[in-house]
Amino acid sequence: MGRSKALSAYMIFDRREWAALRANTPLTLSEADLAALRGLNEPIELDEVANVYLPLSRLLNLHVAAARNLGRVKDAFLGRPVGGPPYIIAVAGSVAVGKSTFARVIRSLLARWPDHPRVELVTTDGFLYPNRILEERGLMRRKGFPETYDLTRMVEFLAAVKSTDGDLAVPVYSHLTYDIVPGERKIVRQPDVLVFEGLNVLQSGHMTPTVVSDFFDFSVYLDAEEADIEMWYVERFLILQRTAFQNASSYFRHYRDLPLDQAQEVARAVWKEINLVNLRENILPTRSRADVVLRKRADHSVGEIWLRRT
């Protein structure tokens, strides 16, 4: 979808206009809180939280309240006890665009609203097939593409979140070993709100009869120019080369001693041959399904906010 056609479905706000929609929403995060939530090469300042995240958290809080009120109407009509399923917020966007930091910050802000203190964050990484399966299928160089996820298991998890009162267990993914951790599980205790973050969460289903996005109540897409995302990806690769890749357990330890120019060359090649292809073919086409699009500038700050009209 072209930009002009995409824009017609949204109301467009600049930072000043969007910040005004914060109303009286208090800033509940401290600098120390924010420092613990930042990701690698994903800078975010309290000013960004105040001007962009707080208005969004207010909007989300209003949506959660409206969904609960509608649920109470249905419960009253059916004559059943009042109670409703968790509100699920999807977060989508390219590799290196800042999804992880965004998801952690918005989760932390939402958990500070008194109406829904139990907010969980789950990433789709845990639903990737283990490396042994990807290797068997010749898909290791396409990790992160839709076919590398266990979509059936993902759908089953989301369905269970909406219908189960008990705890749920999801697989854990290690970015150090680049694989699912055998036998390790993250426990999701029936939350008020679930933030579900991943590359392709807004994609329409073609491998399962149920579409993953059918379970989402609200969706956010993080967007930026391709050249900026490539720059962030290369910068992150170089940081990892000096840190995580030095670990003997790192899947990418063979890159740890590359000279700077070679490391940059490798990072750009991986971006162009894998991540850019996935962005263009699978991720960017889902942007038009998002309720909110956050357009980031070269310095990682959000410069423009798109809010779906209907």
SULWOWO-V655507 format. One record per residue. RES is the residue in one letter. SS is DSSP state (alpha for helix, beta for strand, coil for the rest). BURIAL is I if it has 9 or more other ideal C-beta (glycine too) atoms within 8 Angstrom, else O. Layout:
RES & SS & BURIAL
RES & SS & BURIAL
This chain:
M & coil & O
G & coil & O
R & alpha & O
S & alpha & O
K & alpha & O
A & alpha & I
L & alpha & I
S & coil & O
A & coil & O
Y & beta & I
M & beta & O
I & beta & O
F & beta & I
D & beta & I
R & alpha & I
R & alpha & O
E & alpha & O
W & alpha & I
A & alpha & I
A & alpha & O
L & alpha & I
R & alpha & I
A & coil & O
N & coil & O
T & coil & I
P & coil & O
L & coil & O
T & coil & O
L & coil & I
S & coil & O
E & alpha & O
A & alpha & O
D & alpha & I
L & alpha & I
A & alpha & O
A & alpha & O
L & alpha & I
R & coil & I
G & beta & O
L & coil & O
N & coil & I
E & beta & I
P & coil & O
I & coil & I
E & coil & O
L & alpha & I
D & alpha & O
E & alpha & I
V & alpha & I
A & alpha & I
N & alpha & I
V & alpha & I
Y & alpha & I
L & alpha & I
P & alpha & I
L & alpha & I
S & alpha & I
R & alpha & I
L & alpha & I
L & alpha & I
N & alpha & I
L & alpha & O
H & alpha & I
V & alpha & I
A & alpha & I
A & alpha & O
A & alpha & I
R & alpha & I
N & alpha & O
L & alpha & O
G & alpha & I
R & alpha & I
V & alpha & O
K & alpha & O
D & alpha & I
A & alpha & O
F & alpha & O
L & alpha & O
G & coil & O
R & coil & O
P & coil & O
V & coil & O
G & coil & O
G & coil & O
P & coil & O
P & coil & I
Y & beta & I
I & beta & I
I & beta & I
A & beta & I
V & beta & I
A & beta & I
G & beta & I
S & coil & I
V & coil & I
A & coil & I
V & coil & I
G & coil & I
K & alpha & I
S & alpha & I
T & alpha & I
F & alpha & I
A & alpha & I
R & alpha & I
V & alpha & I
I & alpha & I
R & alpha & I
S & alpha & I
L & alpha & I
L & alpha & I
A & alpha & I
R & coil & O
W & coil & I
P & coil & O
D & coil & O
H & coil & I
P & coil & O
R & coil & I
V & beta & I
E & beta & I
L & beta & I
V & beta & I
T & beta & I
T & alpha & I
D & alpha & O
G & alpha & I
F & alpha & I
L & beta & I
Y & coil & I
P & coil & O
N & alpha & I
R & alpha & O
I & alpha & O
L & alpha & I
E & alpha & I
E & alpha & O
R & coil & O
G & coil & O
L & coil & I
M & alpha & O
R & alpha & O
R & alpha & I
K & coil & I
G & coil & I
F & coil & I
P & alpha & I
E & alpha & O
T & alpha & I
Y & beta & I
D & coil & O
L & alpha & I
T & alpha & O
R & alpha & O
M & alpha & I
V & alpha & I
E & alpha & O
F & alpha & I
L & alpha & I
A & alpha & I
A & alpha & I
V & alpha & I
K & alpha & I
S & alpha & O
T & coil & O
D & coil & O
G & coil & O
D & coil & O
L & beta & I
A & beta & O
V & beta & I
P & beta & I
V & beta & I
Y & beta & I
S & beta & I
H & coil & O
L & coil & I
T & coil & O
Y & coil & I
D & beta & I
I & beta & I
V & beta & I
P & beta & O
G & beta & O
E & beta & O
R & beta & O
K & beta & I
I & beta & O
V & beta & I
R & coil & O
Q & coil & I
P & coil & I
D & coil & I
V & beta & I
L & beta & I
V & beta & I
F & beta & I
E & beta & I
G & coil & I
L & coil & I
N & coil & I
V & coil & I
L & coil & I
Q & coil & I
S & coil & O
G & coil & I
H & coil & O
M & coil & O
T & coil & I
P & coil & O
T & coil & O
V & coil & O
V & alpha & I
S & alpha & I
D & alpha & O
F & alpha & I
F & coil & I
D & coil & O
F & beta & I
S & beta & I
V & beta & I
Y & beta & I
L & beta & I
D & beta & I
A & coil & I
E & coil & O
E & alpha & O
A & alpha & O
D & alpha & I
I & alpha & I
E & alpha & I
M & alpha & I
W & alpha & I
Y & alpha & I
V & alpha & I
E & alpha & I
R & alpha & I
F & alpha & I
L & alpha & I
I & alpha & I
L & alpha & I
Q & alpha & I
R & alpha & O
T & coil & O
A & alpha & I
F & alpha & I
Q & alpha & I
N & coil & O
A & coil & O
S & coil & O
S & coil & I
Y & coil & O
F & coil & I
R & alpha & I
H & alpha & O
Y & alpha & I
R & coil & I
D & coil & O
L & coil & I
P & coil & O
L & alpha & O
D & alpha & O
Q & alpha & O
A & alpha & I
Q & alpha & I
E & alpha & O
V & alpha & I
A & alpha & I
R & alpha & I
A & alpha & O
V & alpha & I
W & alpha & I
K & alpha & I
E & alpha & O
I & alpha & I
N & alpha & I
L & alpha & I
V & alpha & I
N & alpha & I
L & alpha & I
R & alpha & O
E & alpha & O
N & alpha & I
I & alpha & I
L & alpha & O
P & alpha & O
T & alpha & I
R & alpha & I
S & alpha & O
R & alpha & O
A & coil & I
D & coil & O
V & beta & I
V & beta & I
L & beta & I
R & beta & I
K & beta & I
R & coil & I
A & coil & O
D & coil & O
H & coil & I
S & coil & O
V & beta & I
G & beta & O
E & beta & I
I & beta & I
W & beta & I
L & beta & I
R & beta & I
R & coil & O
T & coil & O
